[in-house]
Amino acid sequence: MDLDGILSRFHQDPDIWGPDANIFNPESFANGVSGACKLPYVYMPFGVGPRICVGQHFAMAELKILLALIVSNFSFSLSPKYRHSPALCLLIEPEHGVNILIKKL
């Protein structure tokens, strides 16, 4: 099976995505990728290899502009409720998440 066949299998497999794997339903991502499928690491929204999405670079540029606008218009600080507790999974990440206070400048 070629790479295209593997990717389409990952993105349309009912065993991974549930019975509506072939139906466009953005609400299935309401709880994030991990809530939408059983194996979140198979979600590759821009694809890989020679069949990569032509809009990937545009989407990343839009994301950088949006992030720059957010950072320039808001201030960020850690919440007093934040409890430092790094956990090692595949990466080191905060065990209890990070509570951030956001204030408009």
C-alpha positions in Angstrom: 0.0 0.0 0.0 1.4 3.4 -0.9 1.5 6.5 1.4 -1.8 7.9 0.1 -3.6 4.7 0.8 -2.2 4.6 4.3 -3.2 8.2 5.0 -6.7 7.7 3.7 -7.0 4.6 5.8 -6.0 6.5 8.9 -8.4 9.4 8.2 -11.4 7.2 7.2 -11.1 4.1 9.4 -14.2 3.6 11.5 -12.2 1.6 14.0 -10.2 4.8 14.7 -12.8 7.6 14.1 -16.1 5.8 14.8 -19.0 5.0 12.6 -19.2 8.4 11.0 -15.6 8.4 9.7 -16.6 9.2 6.2 -18.9 12.1 7.1 -17.7 15.7 7.6 -18.6 16.5 11.2 -16.6 19.3 12.8 -18.4 18.8 16.1 -16.6 15.6 16.6 -13.5 17.7 17.4 -15.4 19.6 20.2 -13.2 17.9 22.8 -10.0 18.0 20.7 -8.4 15.3 18.6 -8.2 12.9 21.5 -12.0 13.1 21.9 -12.6 12.6 18.2 -10.6 9.4 17.7 -9.1 6.5 19.6 -5.5 7.1 18.3 -4.8 10.8 18.2 -1.3 10.4 16.7 -2.9 9.2 13.4 -4.5 12.7 12.8 -2.3 14.4 10.2 -4.4 17.4 9.0 -1.8 18.5 6.4 -0.7 15.1 5.3 2.9 14.1 4.7 5.3 13.4 1.9 4.7 14.4 -1.7 0.9 14.8 -1.2 1.2 17.5 1.5 -1.6 20.1 1.6 -0.9 23.1 -0.6 -2.4 25.4 2.0 -0.2 24.3 4.9 2.2 27.2 4.5 -0.6 29.7 4.2 -2.3 28.3 7.3 0.9 28.5 9.3 1.4 32.1 8.2 -2.2 32.9 9.3 -1.5 31.3 12.6 1.7 33.3 13.2 -0.2 36.5 12.4 -3.0 35.6 14.7 -0.6 34.7 17.5 1.2 38.0 17.1 -2.0 39.9 17.3 -3.0 38.1 20.5 0.4 38.5 22.2 0.5 42.2 21.3 -3.0 43.0 22.6 -3.1 40.9 25.8 -0.9 40.4 28.9 -0.4 36.9 30.3 0.5 35.8 33.8 0.4 32.6 35.7 -2.7 32.1 37.9 -2.1 31.9 41.7 -3.8 28.5 41.4 -0.9 27.1 39.3 0.8 24.2 40.9 4.2 23.3 39.4 4.4 19.6 38.8 6.2 18.5 35.6 5.3 15.1 34.3 7.3 13.0 31.9 5.2 11.4 29.2 6.7 11.5 25.8 7.5 15.2 26.5 7.8 17.0 29.8 4.5 18.7 30.4 2.7 20.1 33.3 0.8 17.4 35.1 -2.1 19.6 36.1 -2.1 22.0 33.1 -1.2 25.7 33.2 -3.8 28.2 34.5 -3.1 31.5 32.8 -4.7 34.9 33.5 -5.3 36.9 30.4 -5.9 40.7 30.5 -6.6 43.0 27.5 -4.0 45.8 27.2 
